[in-house]
Amino acid sequence: MKLPVITLLTDFGNQDYFAGAMKGVILSLNPDARIVDLTHKIPPQDIHAAAFNLLACYRDFPAGTIHIAVIDPGVGSKRRPLLVEVAGQFFIGPDNGVFSWVCGREGNWRALHLTKDRFFRHPVSKTFHGRDIFAPVAAALSNGIPSDEFGDQVSDIVWLESLKPETEDDGRIKGRVIHIDRFGNCITNLTREDFAATAPTKLIVDAHEISSFREFFSDFGKDVEPFCVIGSAGFLEIAMKNSSAATMLNIHRGDRVILTS
């Protein structure tokens, strides 16, 4: 890309210097880089939230985009630093599952273990690989260094649990809540295709049966009732108008849901 795009997704927040230091390293090596902050407000060490946010937005970026994800509770340990090529884009970060949902959806991915330390910033801190490994590798990649130069190809990466729901013999589809956004909407791993296949009349979550299915948040219906809607990420969400469904229904990430007629 003539003006490379490098995105940052971290759990660093905005109070400390961490995100700024990564940007400084990138711009020192490539002043023409265009840096996009996806978010720095992933909950600390929350790999699942990071994986979901990447999954929800990577297709919004042009081919050749370089995504850096630093949610890294294993920093400094034996966990591998990775460069993953998938969907015509690049993903750089720790091998802890953060890229697995994108790889699982796309199905055709290639991963490299970042071992060539000539591309690293030295000395490499044991606690800040975002600045000393991931940022300089991303900058070098944006400067046209071929991906094969950064390390050795690996055939295995760490995988989070699959996003594919289970279909039972009676046609019911079992899924789970995979993310809760800041509005309290509970995002499941059920997709538009699952919804179309079952022609459902209700969604069961915990002790609640939700029988209202809407096209958008302010669609016709009782304001106080929970409802289901296909959200912008393509997944079925449990929501309440102007309220937090997670709070009102006591729903948590990982809770099981059943879509049934």
N, C-alpha and C positions, 0 to 999 in steps of 0.2 A: 504494500500500500504506500502511496506517495506520502501521506501523512498518517502514520500508523495510529491506531486506537488501542490504548491499554486501559483496561478496567481494573478497579480495585474493589474487592469485597473482603471485609475484615470484621473482627469483633473488637477492634481497638477503641471505638468511640471517638469523640472529638476533643476530649479533655487533654490528652497527652500528645507527645510529639511523634508517635509511631507512624501514623499515616503520612504526615508531612515528610518524615525522613525517607520513606519509600519513594515519594514523589521526587524528592531532591536527588536521590540516586538515579532514578530513571532520566530525569532531565539533564543531569550532568553527563550522561552517556548519549542521550539523544534529545537535544533541545527542541526538536520538531515533534516529539511525541504528543499526542492528544490524550490526556488522562481523564477518564470518566470514573467518578465515584458511584459505584452501584449502591453501596451502603457500608458504613462503618459501625452500624448499630445492631449487628447480629449479637444475640445474647452470648456472653462469654462461654467459650468452648462448645458452642452448640453447632455441631457438625451438620445435623439434620436441617436446621434452619438455613444454614449456608447452602447446602445442597439444593433445597427447595428454591431459594432465591435465584441461584444460577439457572436451574431448570426453567424457571418462569420467564427469564428474560434473555437468555443467550441468543435466541433466534431473532431478537430485535436488532442485533448488531451485524455489520457488514462482514463479508468473508475476510479472513486474515486478522480479525480482531484477536487480541491477546488478553486473556482474562487471568488475573492473579487473585487467588483466594487464600487468605491467611486466617484460618481458624485452626489453630495448631497446638492442641494441648500436649502433643508429643514432641514439641520442638526440642532439639538437642539430643534426642534419643536415637535409636536405630531405625526409626520410621524413615522411609525414603522420601526425598524430594523428587517431584515428578514434573514432566512436561507431557501433556496429553494432547494429541491431535484428533479432533473429531468435528464433524459437521463443517469442515472448512475453516475451523477456528483453532486457537491454541489455549490450553488451560494449564496454568502453572501453580503449584502448591504442594502441600503435603499429601502423602499417600495414606489417607485416613478415611476414604469413602466420599469425600466432598464432591468428586467428579463422577461418581458412579451412576447417579440417576440420569445425567446427560448421556453418558456412555451407554447405559441400558436402553434408553429411548432410541438413540441413533443406531446402535448395533454394529457400527463399523468404526473402531477406534484404534489408536496406536499410542503406546506409552513409552517414555524414555526415563530411565533413572538418571537424574542429574548428578554426574560424577566428575565432570571436567571443571576442576576448581579454578582454572585460569579465567573463567568467566565470573567468578565470585568476587565480592568485595572483601578485602582482607584488612585486619583479621576477622574471621567469621565468628560472630557472637553465638554462644550456645543457646541464647534466649531470643534471638531476633533474626531468624532466617528470612523473614519478609524483606528486611532491608538488605541483608548480606548475600542472599542466594536468589530469592525469587525476583526481586526488583532488577538486579543487574542482568540476570538471564533474560528477563522480558525485554529489557532495553537492547541487549545484544541481538535478540531475535528480531526486534523491530528495525534494527539497523541492517538486516539482511543476512545475518549468519544462519546457515542452514540448520534445521533442527537436529540433524544427525550429529552435529558437532558437539552437542551438549552432554551426551552420555550414551548409554547402552539401552537398546530396546528390551522391554520386559513383557512377558505374556500374561502376567497376573497383576491385578491391583486389588486394593481393599474395596469390598462392596458393602454398601448399606443394604438393608432388607429390600426386597423387590417391591416395586410399585404396582405390580400386576395384581388385581383383585382375584378372588376365588369365586368360581361359578358352581353352584350346587346342582344336583340332579333335578330339583324342583324349580330351577330357574332363578332362585334367589342369588344375589351377588353380594359377597362379603368383602368389605374393605376396612379401612381405618382412617382416622384423622391423621394427616401427615404434617399439618402446619396450622397455626393460629396466628392471624395477622393482627396488626395493632388496633384494628376496629373490633376484634373479637369474632371475626368470621372464621369458621372452622372448616378448613379445606381438607377434603378427603382425597383418596387416590382413585376415586371413581370418575370416569371421564364421560364426555358427551356420548361416546360410542356405547358405553355401558348403559347409559340412560336410555338411549334409543333402542337398544336391544331388548330391554325388559318391559318397556311401557309401564313403568312403576306407578303405584298409587301411594306408596309411603316409604319413608326411610326411618329405620329404627336405630337409635343410638342410646345406649344404656337403657333407662326406663322410659324414654321418650319416643313417641311415634309422631313423625312429621309428615303431614299429608298435603301441605301446600307447596306447590312448585311454581316458581315465578321466573320471568324472563329478565327482570332487573330489580334493583333494591326497592324502588318506590312503586312497584307494580301493585295492582289492585289487591286488597286483602286486609285483614285485621292487623293493625299496627303492633299489637301485643303478641302475635303468634310467631313462632319460628317458622322458617320456610327454607326451601332449597333453591339454589340458583347456580347456573353454570358460570363460574367466574372467569376473569380475564386470562388466567393461566390454563384454562381448559378443563378444570376439575370441578366436580360438584361441591358446592359449599353450603354449610348450614349457617344461616344468618338471621338477624332480627333487625327490623327497621329502626335506625337511630339508637340501637342498643348493642351490647356485646352478647352474642349467642353463647360464647364460651362461659361467660360469667353467669348468665341467666339460667343456663342448662347444666352448669358444672361439668363442661366438657374439657377434656385434656388431650393433648397430642398422644396418639397411640390408642385411643379409645376405638373399639370396634363399631362398625356400622353395617347395616344390612339393607340393601335395596330390594324391594319386593313388590309384587302386584297385590 
